[in-house]
Amino acid sequence: MGFPETFKALSDPVRREILTMLKEGRKSAGEIGQKFDMTGATISYHLNILKKAELVFEEKEKNFIYYNLNLTVFEEIMMWITQFTGKKEDNSEE
């Protein structure tokens, strides 16, 4: 996983909405698709971009594929972002 793929995946409002939906728990592509006025192929395209960015992972169960958030990647992003907040430590002696 690299930040370019992650930020590309996060740049699209549809993919951000899918991530918000998955915050509530795992969902199948069909459940995700019901929320949008898009073809199944378009939903699959968005899910593939999210998978390539490792923001979601899939679980196969019988004849269904369920999608879940990969919270590890979100934690990595947050750790990277937090380096830009707060005070800098001043280690110089006065």
N, CA, C and O atoms as a CHARMM CRD file, in Angstrom:
* protein
*
  376
    1    1 MET  N      0.84800  -1.17700   0.00000 PROA 1      0.00000
    2    1 MET  CA     0.00000   0.00000   0.00000 PROA 1      0.00000
    3    1 MET  C      0.88200   1.22400   0.00000 PROA 1      0.00000
    4    1 MET  O      1.87300   1.29800   0.72600 PROA 1      0.00000
    5    2 GLY  N      0.51100   2.17600  -0.81600 PROA 2      0.00000
    6    2 GLY  CA     1.21100   3.44000  -0.84300 PROA 2      0.00000
    7    2 GLY  C      0.22100   4.57600  -0.72800 PROA 2      0.00000
    8    2 GLY  O     -0.96600   4.43300  -1.02000 PROA 2      0.00000
    9    3 PHE  N      0.74200   5.70400  -0.29500 PROA 3      0.00000
   10    3 PHE  CA    -0.13500   6.85700  -0.13500 PROA 3      0.00000
   11    3 PHE  C     -0.77300   7.31000  -1.44800 PROA 3      0.00000
   12    3 PHE  O     -1.92500   7.74400  -1.41800 PROA 3      0.00000
   13    4 PRO  N     -0.09700   7.23600  -2.60300 PROA 4      0.00000
   14    4 PRO  CA    -0.77200   7.65700  -3.84200 PROA 4      0.00000
   15    4 PRO  C     -2.06800   6.87800  -4.10600 PROA 4      0.00000
   16    4 PRO  O     -3.08800   7.46900  -4.45900 PROA 4      0.00000
   17    5 GLU  N     -2.02400   5.55400  -3.93400 PROA 5      0.00000
   18    5 GLU  CA    -3.22800   4.74100  -4.13500 PROA 5      0.00000
   19    5 GLU  C     -4.30100   5.08400  -3.10400 PROA 5      0.00000
   20    5 GLU  O     -5.48900   5.14800  -3.42000 PROA 5      0.00000
   21    6 THR  N     -3.86500   5.30100  -1.88000 PROA 6      0.00000
   22    6 THR  CA    -4.81600   5.62300  -0.80700 PROA 6      0.00000
   23    6 THR  C     -5.52000   6.93800  -1.09300 PROA 6      0.00000
   24    6 THR  O     -6.74500   7.02000  -1.01400 PROA 6      0.00000
   25    7 PHE  N     -4.75000   7.96600  -1.42500 PROA 7      0.00000
   26    7 PHE  CA    -5.36100   9.27600  -1.64800 PROA 7      0.00000
   27    7 PHE  C     -6.19500   9.29000  -2.92700 PROA 7      0.00000
   28    7 PHE  O     -7.19900   9.99800  -3.00300 PROA 7      0.00000
   29    8 LYS  N     -5.78600   8.51300  -3.93100 PROA 8      0.00000
   30    8 LYS  CA    -6.62100   8.39500  -5.14000 PROA 8      0.00000
   31    8 LYS  C     -7.96500   7.77100  -4.77300 PROA 8      0.00000
   32    8 LYS  O     -9.01500   8.24200  -5.20900 PROA 8      0.00000
   33    9 ALA  N     -7.92500   6.72300  -3.97800 PROA 9      0.00000
   34    9 ALA  CA    -9.16600   6.05000  -3.57600 PROA 9      0.00000
   35    9 ALA  C    -10.05400   6.97700  -2.75800 PROA 9      0.00000
   36    9 ALA  O    -11.27500   6.97400  -2.92200 PROA 9      0.00000
   37   10 LEU  N     -9.45100   7.76300  -1.88600 PROA 10     0.00000
   38   10 LEU  CA   -10.22100   8.66400  -1.02500 PROA 10     0.00000
   39   10 LEU  C    -10.71600   9.90400  -1.75300 PROA 10     0.00000
   40   10 LEU  O    -11.57200  10.62000  -1.23300 PROA 10     0.00000
   41   11 SER  N    -10.19800  10.17000  -2.94000 PROA 11     0.00000
   42   11 SER  CA   -10.55400  11.39900  -3.64500 PROA 11     0.00000
   43   11 SER  C    -11.95500  11.36600  -4.25100 PROA 11     0.00000
   44   11 SER  O    -12.48900  12.41300  -4.61800 PROA 11     0.00000
   45   12 ASP  N    -12.54600  10.21100  -4.36100 PROA 12     0.00000
   46   12 ASP  CA   -13.85000  10.08400  -5.00500 PROA 12     0.00000
   47   12 ASP  C    -14.96500  10.03600  -3.96500 PROA 12     0.00000
   48   12 ASP  O    -14.88400   9.25300  -3.01900 PROA 12     0.00000
   49   13 PRO  N    -16.01500  10.86500  -4.12200 PROA 13     0.00000
   50   13 PRO  CA   -17.10600  10.88200  -3.13000 PROA 13     0.00000
   51   13 PRO  C    -17.86500   9.56400  -3.01500 PROA 13     0.00000
   52   13 PRO  O    -18.33900   9.22100  -1.93200 PROA 13     0.00000
   53   14 VAL  N    -17.98900   8.82000  -4.11500 PROA 14     0.00000
   54   14 VAL  CA   -18.67500   7.52400  -4.06300 PROA 14     0.00000
   55   14 VAL  C    -17.87700   6.56200  -3.18200 PROA 14     0.00000
   56   14 VAL  O    -18.44800   5.86300  -2.34400 PROA 14     0.00000
   57   15 ARG  N    -16.57000   6.52700  -3.37100 PROA 15     0.00000
   58   15 ARG  CA   -15.74900   5.62700  -2.56300 PROA 15     0.00000
   59   15 ARG  C    -15.75300   6.04100  -1.09600 PROA 15     0.00000
   60   15 ARG  O    -15.73700   5.18700  -0.21000 PROA 15     0.00000
   61   16 ARG  N    -15.77500   7.33900  -0.83700 PROA 16     0.00000
   62   16 ARG  CA   -15.86100   7.78500   0.56600 PROA 16     0.00000
   63   16 ARG  C    -17.18700   7.36600   1.18300 PROA 16     0.00000
   64   16 ARG  O    -17.23700   6.99800   2.35700 PROA 16     0.00000
   65   17 GLU  N    -18.25800   7.41700   0.40400 PROA 17     0.00000
   66   17 GLU  CA   -19.56900   6.97900   0.90700 PROA 17     0.00000
   67   17 GLU  C    -19.57000   5.47800   1.16900 PROA 17     0.00000
   68   17 GLU  O    -20.15300   5.02600   2.15400 PROA 17     0.00000
   69   18 ILE  N    -18.93300   4.70700   0.30800 PROA 18     0.00000
   70   18 ILE  CA   -18.82600   3.25600   0.53300 PROA 18     0.00000
   71   18 ILE  C    -18.08700   2.99300   1.84300 PROA 18     0.00000
   72   18 ILE  O    -18.50800   2.14800   2.63300 PROA 18     0.00000
   73   19 LEU  N    -16.99700   3.70700   2.07700 PROA 19     0.00000
   74   19 LEU  CA   -16.24600   3.54000   3.33000 PROA 19     0.00000
   75   19 LEU  C    -17.11100   3.89000   4.53500 PROA 19     0.00000
   76   19 LEU  O    -17.05500   3.21400   5.56300 PROA 19     0.00000
   77   20 THR  N    -17.90500   4.93800   4.40800 PROA 20     0.00000
   78   20 THR  CA   -18.80500   5.32700   5.50900 PROA 20     0.00000
   79   20 THR  C    -19.82700   4.22600   5.77000 PROA 20     0.00000
   80   20 THR  O    -20.13400   3.92300   6.92200 PROA 20     0.00000
   81   21 MET  N    -20.34900   3.63300   4.71200 PROA 21     0.00000
   82   21 MET  CA   -21.29800   2.52000   4.86500 PROA 21     0.00000
   83   21 MET  C    -20.64400   1.34600   5.59300 PROA 21     0.00000
   84   21 MET  O    -21.26200   0.72200   6.45600 PROA 21     0.00000
   85   22 LEU  N    -19.39500   1.05200   5.24200 PROA 22     0.00000
   86   22 LEU  CA   -18.71000  -0.09200   5.83300 PROA 22     0.00000
   87   22 LEU  C    -18.32000   0.15800   7.29000 PROA 22     0.00000
   88   22 LEU  O    -17.97900  -0.77700   8.01400 PROA 22     0.00000
   89   23 LYS  N    -18.36900   1.39200   7.70600 PROA 23     0.00000
   90   23 LYS  CA   -18.10500   1.71100   9.10200 PROA 23     0.00000
   91   23 LYS  C    -19.13300   1.01700  10.01200 PROA 23     0.00000
   92   23 LYS  O    -18.84400   0.69600  11.16500 PROA 23     0.00000
   93   24 GLU  N    -20.31600   0.79900   9.47600 PROA 24     0.00000
   94   24 GLU  CA   -21.39200   0.14600  10.22500 PROA 24     0.00000
   95   24 GLU  C    -21.23000  -1.37000  10.27600 PROA 24     0.00000
   96   24 GLU  O    -21.91600  -2.04000  11.04800 PROA 24     0.00000
   97   25 GLY  N    -20.33200  -1.91300   9.46300 PROA 25     0.00000
   98   25 GLY  CA   -20.12000  -3.35700   9.42800 PROA 25     0.00000
   99   25 GLY  C    -20.00500  -3.85200   8.00400 PROA 25     0.00000
  100   25 GLY  O    -20.21100  -3.10200   7.05100 PROA 25     0.00000
  101   26 ARG  N    -19.67600  -5.11100   7.87200 PROA 26     0.00000
  102   26 ARG  CA   -19.44900  -5.68600   6.55000 PROA 26     0.00000
  103   26 ARG  C    -20.71200  -5.65100   5.71100 PROA 26     0.00000
  104   26 ARG  O    -21.82800  -5.74000   6.22400 PROA 26     0.00000
  105   27 LYS  N    -20.50900  -5.52000   4.40700 PROA 27     0.00000
  106   27 LYS  CA   -21.62900  -5.48200   3.46900 PROA 27     0.00000
  107   27 LYS  C    -21.22500  -6.19900   2.18200 PROA 27     0.00000
  108   27 LYS  O    -20.04900  -6.24800   1.82100 PROA 27     0.00000
  109   28 SER  N    -22.21100  -6.74400   1.51100 PROA 28     0.00000
  110   28 SER  CA   -21.96500  -7.35900   0.20300 PROA 28     0.00000
  111   28 SER  C    -22.00100  -6.26900  -0.86300 PROA 28     0.00000
  112   28 SER  O    -22.47500  -5.16000  -0.61300 PROA 28     0.00000
  113   29 ALA  N    -21.50200  -6.58800  -2.04200 PROA 29     0.00000
  114   29 ALA  CA   -21.54000  -5.62700  -3.14700 PROA 29     0.00000
  115   29 ALA  C    -22.98600  -5.25300  -3.47100 PROA 29     0.00000
  116   29 ALA  O    -23.27000  -4.10200  -3.80500 PROA 29     0.00000
  117   30 GLY  N    -23.89200  -6.21200  -3.37300 PROA 30     0.00000
  118   30 GLY  CA   -25.30600  -5.93700  -3.62400 PROA 30     0.00000
  119   30 GLY  C    -25.88200  -4.94500  -2.63300 PROA 30     0.00000
  120   30 GLY  O    -26.62500  -4.04100  -3.01500 PROA 30     0.00000
  121   31 GLU  N    -25.54300  -5.10700  -1.35800 PROA 31     0.00000
  122   31 GLU  CA   -26.01400  -4.16300  -0.33700 PROA 31     0.00000
  123   31 GLU  C    -25.44400  -2.77200  -0.58200 PROA 31     0.00000
  124   31 GLU  O    -26.14100  -1.77100  -0.41300 PROA 31     0.00000
  125   32 ILE  N    -24.19300  -2.71300  -0.97400 PROA 32     0.00000
  126   32 ILE  CA   -23.56500  -1.42400  -1.26500 PROA 32     0.00000
  127   32 ILE  C    -24.22100  -0.79900  -2.49200 PROA 32     0.00000
  128   32 ILE  O    -24.51300   0.39700  -2.50400 PROA 32     0.00000
  129   33 GLY  N    -24.45000  -1.60200  -3.51300 PROA 33     0.00000
  130   33 GLY  CA   -25.03800  -1.11200  -4.75200 PROA 33     0.00000
  131   33 GLY  C    -26.43700  -0.56200  -4.60800 PROA 33     0.00000
  132   33 GLY  O    -26.83800   0.30300  -5.38600 PROA 33     0.00000
  133   34 GLN  N    -27.20100  -1.04500  -3.62300 PROA 34     0.00000
  134   34 GLN  CA   -28.56700  -0.55300  -3.41500 PROA 34     0.00000
  135   34 GLN  C    -28.60300   0.92600  -3.06300 PROA 34     0.00000
  136   34 GLN  O    -29.60300   1.60000  -3.30800 PROA 34     0.00000
  137   35 LYS  N    -27.52900   1.42900  -2.49700 PROA 35     0.00000
  138   35 LYS  CA   -27.45900   2.82900  -2.05900 PROA 35     0.00000
  139   35 LYS  C    -27.24000   3.78300  -3.23900 PROA 35     0.00000
  140   35 LYS  O    -27.53200   4.97500  -3.13700 PROA 35     0.00000
  141   36 PHE  N    -26.73200   3.26400  -4.34300 PROA 36     0.00000
  142   36 PHE  CA   -26.33100   4.10700  -5.46200 PROA 36     0.00000
  143   36 PHE  C    -27.13600   3.78700  -6.71500 PROA 36     0.00000
  144   36 PHE  O    -27.62100   2.67000  -6.88800 PROA 36     0.00000
  145   37 ASP  N    -27.26900   4.77700  -7.57700 PROA 37     0.00000
  146   37 ASP  CA   -27.91200   4.59700  -8.86900 PROA 37     0.00000
  147   37 ASP  C    -26.81700   4.33200  -9.90100 PROA 37     0.00000
  148   37 ASP  O    -26.53900   5.16900 -10.75900 PROA 37     0.00000
  149   38 MET  N    -26.19800   3.14400  -9.80000 PROA 38     0.00000
  150   38 MET  CA   -25.08000   2.76000 -10.66400 PROA 38     0.00000
  151   38 MET  C    -25.21500   1.29300 -11.03600 PROA 38     0.00000
  152   38 MET  O    -25.92600   0.52400 -10.38900 PROA 38     0.00000
  153   39 THR  N    -24.51800   0.93600 -12.08500 PROA 39     0.00000
  154   39 THR  CA   -24.50200  -0.47300 -12.47700 PROA 39     0.00000
  155   39 THR  C    -23.63600  -1.26900 -11.49700 PROA 39     0.00000
  156   39 THR  O    -22.81700  -0.70700 -10.77000 PROA 39     0.00000
  157   40 GLY  N    -23.83100  -2.55900 -11.49600 PROA 40     0.00000
  158   40 GLY  CA   -22.99500  -3.43300 -10.67500 PROA 40     0.00000
  159   40 GLY  C    -21.53100  -3.33800 -11.06800 PROA 40     0.00000
  160   40 GLY  O    -20.64500  -3.42900 -10.21700 PROA 40     0.00000
  161   41 ALA  N    -21.27700  -3.15300 -12.36600 PROA 41     0.00000
  162   41 ALA  CA   -19.89900  -3.03400 -12.83600 PROA 41     0.00000
  163   41 ALA  C    -19.22600  -1.78200 -12.27300 PROA 41     0.00000
  164   41 ALA  O    -18.03900  -1.80500 -11.95000 PROA 41     0.00000
  165   42 THR  N    -19.97400  -0.70500 -12.15700 PROA 42     0.00000
  166   42 THR  CA   -19.41800   0.54000 -11.61700 PROA 42     0.00000
  167   42 THR  C    -19.11700   0.38500 -10.13400 PROA 42     0.00000
  168   42 THR  O    -18.08100   0.85100  -9.66000 PROA 42     0.00000
  169   43 ILE  N    -20.01300  -0.26500  -9.40000 PROA 43     0.00000
  170   43 ILE  CA   -19.76800  -0.52100  -7.97200 PROA 43     0.00000
  171   43 ILE  C    -18.53200  -1.40000  -7.82700 PROA 43     0.00000
  172   43 ILE  O    -17.69300  -1.16000  -6.95800 PROA 43     0.00000
  173   44 SER  N    -18.42200  -2.40400  -8.66700 PROA 44     0.00000
  174   44 SER  CA   -17.26800  -3.29700  -8.64000 PROA 44     0.00000
  175   44 SER  C    -15.97300  -2.53300  -8.91700 PROA 44     0.00000
  176   44 SER  O    -14.94700  -2.79700  -8.29000 PROA 44     0.00000
  177   45 TYR  N    -16.02100  -1.59400  -9.84900 PROA 45     0.00000
  178   45 TYR  CA   -14.86000  -0.75500 -10.16000 PROA 45     0.00000
  179   45 TYR  C    -14.41100   0.01600  -8.90500 PROA 45     0.00000
  180   45 TYR  O    -13.22500   0.03100  -8.57200 PROA 45     0.00000
  181   46 HSD  N    -15.35400   0.64300  -8.22400 PROA 46     0.00000
  182   46 HSD  CA   -15.02700   1.41200  -7.01500 PROA 46     0.00000
  183   46 HSD  C    -14.48100   0.49600  -5.91800 PROA 46     0.00000
  184   46 HSD  O    -13.52000   0.85000  -5.23400 PROA 46     0.00000
  185   47 LEU  N    -15.08400  -0.66100  -5.75300 PROA 47     0.00000
  186   47 LEU  CA   -14.60000  -1.60300  -4.73500 PROA 47     0.00000
  187   47 LEU  C    -13.18600  -2.08500  -5.06200 PROA 47     0.00000
  188   47 LEU  O    -12.37000  -2.26700  -4.15900 PROA 47     0.00000
  189   48 ASN  N    -12.89300  -2.29000  -6.33900 PROA 48     0.00000
  190   48 ASN  CA   -11.54500  -2.71100  -6.72400 PROA 48     0.00000
  191   48 ASN  C    -10.50400  -1.64400  -6.41400 PROA 48     0.00000
  192   48 ASN  O     -9.39600  -1.96800  -5.98500 PROA 48     0.00000
  193   49 ILE  N    -10.84000  -0.38700  -6.62400 PROA 49     0.00000
  194   49 ILE  CA    -9.90900   0.69100  -6.28600 PROA 49     0.00000
  195   49 ILE  C     -9.68100   0.72200  -4.77700 PROA 49     0.00000
  196   49 ILE  O     -8.55100   0.90500  -4.32300 PROA 49     0.00000
  197   50 LEU  N    -10.74600   0.54500  -4.00000 PROA 50     0.00000
  198   50 LEU  CA   -10.60500   0.51600  -2.53800 PROA 50     0.00000
  199   50 LEU  C     -9.76900  -0.68200  -2.09000 PROA 50     0.00000
  200   50 LEU  O     -8.98600  -0.57600  -1.14500 PROA 50     0.00000
  201   51 LYS  N     -9.93200  -1.81900  -2.76300 PROA 51     0.00000
  202   51 LYS  CA    -9.11900  -3.00200  -2.43000 PROA 51     0.00000
  203   51 LYS  C     -7.65400  -2.78600  -2.78300 PROA 51     0.00000
  204   51 LYS  O     -6.77400  -3.14000  -1.99900 PROA 51     0.00000
  205   52 LYS  N     -7.38000  -2.21200  -3.95100 PROA 52     0.00000
  206   52 LYS  CA    -5.99400  -1.95600  -4.35300 PROA 52     0.00000
  207   52 LYS  C     -5.29900  -1.01300  -3.37700 PROA 52     0.00000
  208   52 LYS  O     -4.10000  -1.13500  -3.12900 PROA 52     0.00000
  209   53 ALA  N     -6.06400  -0.07500  -2.82700 PROA 53     0.00000
  210   53 ALA  CA    -5.50900   0.85200  -1.83900 PROA 53     0.00000
  211   53 ALA  C     -5.47200   0.22000  -0.45100 PROA 53     0.00000
  212   53 ALA  O     -5.00200   0.83300   0.50700 PROA 53     0.00000
  213   54 GLU  N     -5.96900  -1.00500  -0.35300 PROA 54     0.00000
  214   54 GLU  CA    -6.01500  -1.75800   0.90100 PROA 54     0.00000
  215   54 GLU  C     -6.86200  -1.08100   1.97500 PROA 54     0.00000
  216   54 GLU  O     -6.64500  -1.28800   3.16900 PROA 54     0.00000
  217   55 LEU  N     -7.82900  -0.26900   1.54100 PROA 55     0.00000
  218   55 LEU  CA    -8.75100   0.36200   2.48700 PROA 55     0.00000
  219   55 LEU  C     -9.87500  -0.59100   2.87600 PROA 55     0.00000
  220   55 LEU  O    -10.48800  -0.44400   3.93300 PROA 55     0.00000
  221   56 VAL  N    -10.13900  -1.56700   2.01500 PROA 56     0.00000
  222   56 VAL  CA   -11.12700  -2.60000   2.32900 PROA 56     0.00000
  223   56 VAL  C    -10.52600  -3.95800   1.99100 PROA 56     0.00000
  224   56 VAL  O     -9.59400  -4.06900   1.19400 PROA 56     0.00000
  225   57 PHE  N    -11.07900  -4.97400   2.61200 PROA 57     0.00000
  226   57 PHE  CA   -10.72500  -6.34300   2.24000 PROA 57     0.00000
  227   57 PHE  C    -12.01800  -7.12200   2.10100 PROA 57     0.00000
  228   57 PHE  O    -13.06500  -6.73600   2.62100 PROA 57     0.00000
  229   58 GLU  N    -11.91300  -8.22600   1.38500 PROA 58     0.00000
  230   58 GLU  CA   -13.11200  -9.01700   1.13700 PROA 58     0.00000
  231   58 GLU  C    -13.01200 -10.36600   1.82400 PROA 58     0.00000
  232   58 GLU  O    -11.93300 -10.93800   1.98100 PROA 58     0.00000
  233   59 GLU  N    -14.18300 -10.85300   2.22800 PROA 59     0.00000
  234   59 GLU  CA   -14.31000 -12.18600   2.83100 PROA 59     0.00000
  235   59 GLU  C    -15.31300 -12.96200   1.99300 PROA 59     0.00000
  236   59 GLU  O    -16.40900 -12.47500   1.71600 PROA 59     0.00000
  237   60 LYS  N    -14.93900 -14.15800   1.59600 PROA 60     0.00000
  238   60 LYS  CA   -15.85900 -15.00700   0.85200 PROA 60     0.00000
  239   60 LYS  C    -16.55400 -15.92600   1.83800 PROA 60     0.00000
  240   60 LYS  O    -15.92400 -16.59000   2.66100 PROA 60     0.00000
  241   61 GLU  N    -17.87000 -15.94300   1.72900 PROA 61     0.00000
  242   61 GLU  CA   -18.68000 -16.79500   2.59500 PROA 61     0.00000
  243   61 GLU  C    -19.78400 -17.42300   1.75000 PROA 61     0.00000
  244   61 GLU  O    -20.70700 -16.73900   1.30700 PROA 61     0.00000
  245   62 LYS  N    -19.68200 -18.70500   1.53600 PROA 62     0.00000
  246   62 LYS  CA   -20.58500 -19.44000   0.64600 PROA 62     0.00000
  247   62 LYS  C    -20.56300 -18.77700  -0.72600 PROA 62     0.00000
  248   62 LYS  O    -19.50800 -18.69900  -1.35500 PROA 62     0.00000
  249   63 ASN  N    -21.70900 -18.29900  -1.19800 PROA 63     0.00000
  250   63 ASN  CA   -21.78900 -17.68400  -2.52900 PROA 63     0.00000
  251   63 ASN  C    -21.67800 -16.16200  -2.49500 PROA 63     0.00000
  252   63 ASN  O    -21.93700 -15.50300  -3.50100 PROA 63     0.00000
  253   64 PHE  N    -21.30400 -15.60700  -1.37000 PROA 64     0.00000
  254   64 PHE  CA   -21.27300 -14.15600  -1.22700 PROA 64     0.00000
  255   64 PHE  C    -19.86500 -13.66600  -0.92200 PROA 64     0.00000
  256   64 PHE  O    -19.04500 -14.37900  -0.34400 PROA 64     0.00000
  257   65 ILE  N    -19.61400 -12.43700  -1.32300 PROA 65     0.00000
  258   65 ILE  CA   -18.37800 -11.74400  -0.96100 PROA 65     0.00000
  259   65 ILE  C    -18.78800 -10.54000  -0.12800 PROA 65     0.00000
  260   65 ILE  O    -19.61900  -9.73200  -0.54400 PROA 65     0.00000
  261   66 TYR  N    -18.19600 -10.43200   1.04400 PROA 66     0.00000
  262   66 TYR  CA   -18.47500  -9.31800   1.93500 PROA 66     0.00000
  263   66 TYR  C    -17.24600  -8.42600   2.02400 PROA 66     0.00000
  264   66 TYR  O    -16.11100  -8.89900   1.99300 PROA 66     0.00000
  265   67 TYR  N    -17.49400  -7.13600   2.13300 PROA 67     0.00000
  266   67 TYR  CA   -16.41700  -6.15100   2.21100 PROA 67     0.00000
  267   67 TYR  C    -16.37800  -5.55700   3.60700 PROA 67     0.00000
  268   67 TYR  O    -17.41300  -5.27000   4.20900 PROA 67     0.00000
  269   68 ASN  N    -15.16100  -5.37600   4.11100 PROA 68     0.00000
  270   68 ASN  CA   -14.92000  -4.80500   5.44000 PROA 68     0.00000
  271   68 ASN  C    -13.86700  -3.70800   5.32900 PROA 68     0.00000
  272   68 ASN  O    -13.03600  -3.71200   4.42000 PROA 68     0.00000
  273   69 LEU  N    -13.91900  -2.77100   6.27200 PROA 69     0.00000
  274   69 LEU  CA   -12.85800  -1.76400   6.36000 PROA 69     0.00000
  275   69 LEU  C    -11.57200  -2.39900   6.84600 PROA 69     0.00000
  276   69 LEU  O    -11.59300  -3.31200   7.67100 PROA 69     0.00000
  277   70 ASN  N    -10.46800  -1.92100   6.34000 PROA 70     0.00000
  278   70 ASN  CA    -9.16000  -2.32500   6.83300 PROA 70     0.00000
  279   70 ASN  C     -8.67500  -1.18400   7.73500 PROA 70     0.00000
  280   70 ASN  O     -8.04600  -0.23600   7.26400 PROA 70     0.00000
  281   71 LEU  N     -8.96600  -1.28300   9.00400 PROA 71     0.00000
  282   71 LEU  CA    -8.67600  -0.19900   9.93200 PROA 71     0.00000
  283   71 LEU  C     -7.18700   0.06200  10.09600 PROA 71     0.00000
  284   71 LEU  O     -6.79400   1.16700  10.47000 PROA 71     0.00000
  285   72 THR  N     -6.36000  -0.92500   9.82700 PROA 72     0.00000
  286   72 THR  CA    -4.91000  -0.74600   9.94000 PROA 72     0.00000
  287   72 THR  C     -4.43400   0.38100   9.02800 PROA 72     0.00000
  288   72 THR  O     -3.61000   1.19900   9.43800 PROA 72     0.00000
  289   73 VAL  N     -4.93700   0.43100   7.81000 PROA 73     0.00000
  290   73 VAL  CA    -4.52500   1.47300   6.87300 PROA 73     0.00000
  291   73 VAL  C     -4.98900   2.84100   7.36900 PROA 73     0.00000
  292   73 VAL  O     -4.25300   3.82200   7.26100 PROA 73     0.00000
  293   74 PHE  N     -6.20000   2.91200   7.91100 PROA 74     0.00000
  294   74 PHE  CA    -6.68100   4.18100   8.44400 PROA 74     0.00000
  295   74 PHE  C     -5.81500   4.64800   9.61100 PROA 74     0.00000
  296   74 PHE  O     -5.56000   5.84300   9.75800 PROA 74     0.00000
  297   75 GLU  N     -5.37000   3.71900  10.42800 PROA 75     0.00000
  298   75 GLU  CA    -4.48500   4.06900  11.54400 PROA 75     0.00000
  299   75 GLU  C     -3.15200   4.60000  11.02600 PROA 75     0.00000
  300   75 GLU  O     -2.61500   5.56400  11.57200 PROA 75     0.00000
  301   76 GLU  N     -2.61500   3.98000   9.98100 PROA 76     0.00000
  302   76 GLU  CA    -1.36100   4.45900   9.39000 PROA 76     0.00000
  303   76 GLU  C     -1.51400   5.87000   8.84600 PROA 76     0.00000
  304   76 GLU  O     -0.63700   6.71400   9.03500 PROA 76     0.00000
  305   77 ILE  N     -2.62700   6.12500   8.17100 PROA 77     0.00000
  306   77 ILE  CA    -2.88600   7.46200   7.62300 PROA 77     0.00000
  307   77 ILE  C     -2.97000   8.48600   8.75300 PROA 77     0.00000
  308   77 ILE  O     -2.39300   9.57000   8.66600 PROA 77     0.00000
  309   78 MET  N     -3.68800   8.13000   9.80400 PROA 78     0.00000
  310   78 MET  CA    -3.84400   9.06300  10.92800 PROA 78     0.00000
  311   78 MET  C     -2.49800   9.34800  11.59400 PROA 78     0.00000
  312   78 MET  O     -2.22400  10.48800  11.97000 PROA 78     0.00000
  313   79 MET  N     -1.67300   8.34300  11.74000 PROA 79     0.00000
  314   79 MET  CA    -0.35000   8.55700  12.33800 PROA 79     0.00000
  315   79 MET  C      0.47800   9.49100  11.46100 PROA 79     0.00000
  316   79 MET  O      1.18900  10.35500  11.97500 PROA 79     0.00000
  317   80 TRP  N      0.39100   9.32500  10.15300 PROA 80     0.00000
  318   80 TRP  CA     1.13700  10.18500   9.25100 PROA 80     0.00000
  319   80 TRP  C      0.62800  11.62500   9.33400 PROA 80     0.00000
  320   80 TRP  O      1.42300  12.56500   9.36800 PROA 80     0.00000
  321   81 ILE  N     -0.69300  11.79700   9.36700 PROA 81     0.00000
  322   81 ILE  CA    -1.28200  13.13800   9.41200 PROA 81     0.00000
  323   81 ILE  C     -0.96700  13.83900  10.72200 PROA 81     0.00000
  324   81 ILE  O     -0.70800  15.04200  10.73300 PROA 81     0.00000
  325   82 THR  N     -0.98600  13.10400  11.82200 PROA 82     0.00000
  326   82 THR  CA    -0.77700  13.74700  13.12500 PROA 82     0.00000
  327   82 THR  C      0.62100  14.31200  13.28500 PROA 82     0.00000
  328   82 THR  O      0.84600  15.12000  14.18600 PROA 82     0.00000
  329   83 GLN  N      1.55700  13.92400  12.45500 PROA 83     0.00000
  330   83 GLN  CA     2.89400  14.51500  12.55800 PROA 83     0.00000
  331   83 GLN  C      2.87600  15.99800  12.19700 PROA 83     0.00000
  332   83 GLN  O      3.81200  16.72900  12.51900 PROA 83     0.00000
  333   84 PHE  N      1.81600  16.43900  11.53300 PROA 84     0.00000
  334   84 PHE  CA     1.71900  17.83600  11.13000 PROA 84     0.00000
  335   84 PHE  C      0.91200  18.68500  12.10500 PROA 84     0.00000
  336   84 PHE  O      0.70800  19.87500  11.86400 PROA 84     0.00000
  337   85 THR  N      0.45800  18.09600  13.18600 PROA 85     0.00000
  338   85 THR  CA    -0.32300  18.83600  14.17200 PROA 85     0.00000
  339   85 THR  C      0.45600  18.95800  15.47700 PROA 85     0.00000
  340   85 THR  O      1.43700  18.24600  15.69600 PROA 85     0.00000
  341   86 GLY  N      0.02200  19.84200  16.31400 PROA 86     0.00000
  342   86 GLY  CA     0.65200  19.98400  17.62100 PROA 86     0.00000
  343   86 GLY  C      1.94000  20.77500  17.57200 PROA 86     0.00000
  344   86 GLY  O      2.30800  21.34800  16.54600 PROA 86     0.00000
  345   87 LYS  N      2.61400  20.79200  18.70900 PROA 87     0.00000
  346   87 LYS  CA     3.84400  21.56100  18.86100 PROA 87     0.00000
  347   87 LYS  C      5.04400  20.74700  18.41600 PROA 87     0.00000
  348   87 LYS  O      5.06500  19.52000  18.50800 PROA 87     0.00000
  349   88 LYS  N      6.03100  21.46000  17.93600 PROA 88     0.00000
  350   88 LYS  CA     7.31800  20.83600  17.65400 PROA 88     0.00000
  351   88 LYS  C      8.11700  20.83200  18.94100 PROA 88     0.00000
  352   88 LYS  O      8.04600  21.76600  19.74000 PROA 88     0.00000
  353   89 GLU  N      8.86900  19.78200  19.12700 PROA 89     0.00000
  354   89 GLU  CA     9.74400  19.74200  20.29000 PROA 89     0.00000
  355   89 GLU  C     11.00000  20.53900  19.97200 PROA 89     0.00000
  356   89 GLU  O     11.57500  20.41500  18.89100 PROA 89     0.00000
  357   90 ASP  N     11.41200  21.35400  20.92700 PROA 90     0.00000
  358   90 ASP  CA    12.64200  22.12600  20.75800 PROA 90     0.00000
  359   90 ASP  C     13.69900  21.50300  21.63400 PROA 90     0.00000
  360   90 ASP  O     13.66400  21.64800  22.85600 PROA 90     0.00000
  361   91 ASN  N     14.63700  20.81200  21.02500 PROA 91     0.00000
  362   91 ASN  CA    15.67000  20.12200  21.78300 PROA 91     0.00000
  363   91 ASN  C     16.93200  20.97100  21.98100 PROA 91     0.00000
  364   91 ASN  O     17.91100  20.49200  22.55400 PROA 91     0.00000
  365   92 SER  N     16.91900  22.20800  21.52000 PROA 92     0.00000
  366   92 SER  CA    18.11600  23.03400  21.67600 PROA 92     0.00000
  367   92 SER  C     18.18800  23.58900  23.08500 PROA 92     0.00000
  368   92 SER  O     17.16600  23.86400  23.71400 PROA 92     0.00000
  369   93 GLU  N     19.39400  23.74800  23.56500 PROA 93     0.00000
  370   93 GLU  CA    19.59100  24.29200  24.91200 PROA 93     0.00000
  371   93 GLU  C     19.69600  25.80100  24.80700 PROA 93     0.00000
  372   93 GLU  O     20.32300  26.33700  23.89200 PROA 93     0.00000
  373   94 GLU  N     19.06800  26.48000  25.76600 PROA 94     0.00000
  374   94 GLU  CA    19.13300  27.93300  25.76600 PROA 94     0.00000
  375   94 GLU  C     20.04300  28.43600  26.82600 PROA 94     0.00000
  376   94 GLU  O     20.21600  29.64600  26.96800 PROA 94     0.00000
